[in-house]
Amino acid sequence: MSPVGTPAPAPAAAHGHPASKAYELLTALSMTVGRGPAARTTADLAELTPHDRVVDIGCGPGTAVRVAARRCAGATGVDPTPLMLRLGRWLTTIRRVPNATLVAGSAEALPLLDSTATVAWALSSLHHWTDRAAGLAEARRVLAPAGRVLLVERLVEPGAHGHATHGLTNGQADQLAADLTSSGFGDVHTEIRRTGRRTLVIVQGTRTNGG
Ligand SMILES: C[S@@+](CC[C@H](N)C(=O)[O-])C[C@H]1O[C@@H](n2cnc3c(N)ncnc32)[C@H](O)[C@@H]1O
């Protein structure tokens, strides 16, 4: 799966004040901790085989990319934040994970050719996407026919505030399932899984033919 196109521009915060850089670094480092259970659960649900090619949309420092790469033919992580990519590439190198690539891009403009992935997943990144319809269209474009999409978020309570809103309520998961269906995915279904200290909601679908 060869990445193509122009890398997405770095977000403004990446060029900001030293304090914001320190905050960014802490955020990126925090995303290397405790992400394994969700990554492995997602890979299990995707039923990865050695023939699969995975794209991880909003990969952060790449935990799930490395989990995928150990189980399949190749995994590409896409993320718009340069620091996440730098950290992820370093971790991928020192852990000697083969077949894992991290590239700049966003859900709304995936730097991948059409029909080059068999699995597209997003772990805790969907709530950052700026345009869900564009992101789902991109996931569909890069997936081969019958390719699977898995959108994974923390299950959150309605009426939550602050960080506790970073996820999906049951009602929002229902809406996401409806959005997947209208974006050209079939066999759409939702699962709730407990992993580590988190409860995850996973909305899955299969790319339909045509269109
Ligand atoms: C909470 S982190 C999750 C990282 C990783 N998937 C994980 O579970 O460890 C969210 C990630 O989404 C990325 N992100 C932000 N906006 C995005 C967009 N429009 N498309 C794709 N990813 C985005 C951020 O840079 C960040 O790395």
The ligand as a Gaussian input file, in Angstrom:
#p B3LYP/6-31G(d) Opt

LIG

0 1
 C       -6.822000      10.506000      20.830000
 S       -5.616000      10.387000      19.577000
 C       -5.743000       8.666000      19.145000
 C       -4.476000       8.118000      18.573000
 C       -4.475000       6.618000      18.298000
 N       -5.469000       6.259000      17.311000
 C       -4.679000       5.840000      19.577000
 O       -5.777000       5.315000      19.801000
 O       -3.740000       5.750000      20.355000
 C       -6.423000      11.180000      18.209000
 C       -5.560000      11.315000      16.984000
 O       -6.374000      11.830000      15.919000
 C       -5.571000      12.677000      15.148000
 N       -6.418000      13.559000      14.328000
 C       -6.828000      14.821000      14.583000
 N       -7.578000      15.292000      13.573000
 C       -7.652000      14.301000      12.657000
 C       -8.257000      14.189000      11.363000
 N       -8.967000      15.173000      10.818000
 N       -8.084000      13.028000      10.687000
 C       -7.377000      12.010000      11.223000
 N       -6.785000      12.070000      12.435000
 C       -6.916000      13.193000      13.137000
 C       -4.696000      13.393000      16.161000
 O       -3.529000      13.941000      15.575000
 C       -4.393000      12.282000      17.142000
 O       -3.193000      11.614000      16.841000

